[in-house]
Amino acid sequence: MATEREKEELYAMDISGVEWLSAPDSPAEERVEIAHLPGGAIAMRNSSDPDTVLRYTAAEWEAFVLGARDGEFDLKS
């Protein structure tokens, strides 16, 4: 779990020049975009609201990706 100091440093980081990536077939008006940050951290935003950016430490992102691969976020019908 990220410490408060790690999160503060992550959110204080200037990310104005990062390259935002998204799935190639996602609709341009509303897609999830991610950017790779120093130290393995990740920034994530919705293209329809580019000023709202969530930031994750490398450990948080790894836990999310592993959970997604394991089906933890699959919707139940």
URQUI-V344363 format. One record per pair of residues at least 6 apart in sequence whose C-alpha atoms are under 8 Angstrom apart, sorted by the first residue. I is the first residue (numbers start at 1). J is the second residue. D is the distance in whole Angstrom. If there is no record, write none. Layout:
BEGIN
{{I | J | D} {I | J | D}}
END
This chain:
BEGIN
{{1 | 59 | 7} {1 | 60 | 7} {2 | 57 | 7} {2 | 59 | 8} {2 | 60 | 7} {6 | 57 | 8} {7 | 56 | 8} {7 | 57 | 8} {10 | 41 | 8} {10 | 55 | 7} {10 | 56 | 8} {10 | 57 | 7} {11 | 55 | 7} {15 | 37 | 8} {18 | 35 | 6} {18 | 36 | 8} {18 | 37 | 8} {19 | 35 | 6} {19 | 36 | 8} {20 | 33 | 6} {20 | 34 | 5} {20 | 35 | 5} {21 | 33 | 5} {21 | 34 | 5} {21 | 35 | 6} {22 | 31 | 7} {22 | 32 | 6} {22 | 33 | 5} {22 | 34 | 7} {23 | 32 | 8} {23 | 33 | 8} {28 | 47 | 7} {29 | 47 | 7} {29 | 48 | 6} {30 | 46 | 6} {30 | 47 | 5} {30 | 48 | 5} {31 | 46 | 6} {31 | 47 | 5} {31 | 48 | 7} {32 | 44 | 7} {32 | 45 | 6} {32 | 46 | 5} {32 | 47 | 6} {33 | 44 | 6} {33 | 45 | 5} {33 | 46 | 6} {33 | 47 | 7} {34 | 42 | 7} {34 | 43 | 5} {34 | 44 | 4} {34 | 45 | 7} {35 | 42 | 6} {35 | 43 | 5} {35 | 44 | 7} {36 | 42 | 5} {36 | 43 | 7} {37 | 43 | 7} {39 | 58 | 7} {40 | 57 | 7} {40 | 58 | 5} {41 | 55 | 7} {41 | 56 | 6} {41 | 57 | 4} {41 | 58 | 4} {41 | 61 | 7} {42 | 55 | 6} {42 | 56 | 5} {42 | 57 | 7} {42 | 58 | 7} {42 | 61 | 7} {43 | 53 | 6} {43 | 54 | 6} {43 | 55 | 4} {43 | 56 | 6} {44 | 53 | 6} {44 | 54 | 5} {44 | 55 | 6} {45 | 51 | 8} {45 | 52 | 6} {45 | 53 | 5} {45 | 54 | 6} {46 | 52 | 8} {46 | 53 | 8} {67 | 73 | 7} {68 | 74 | 8}}
END
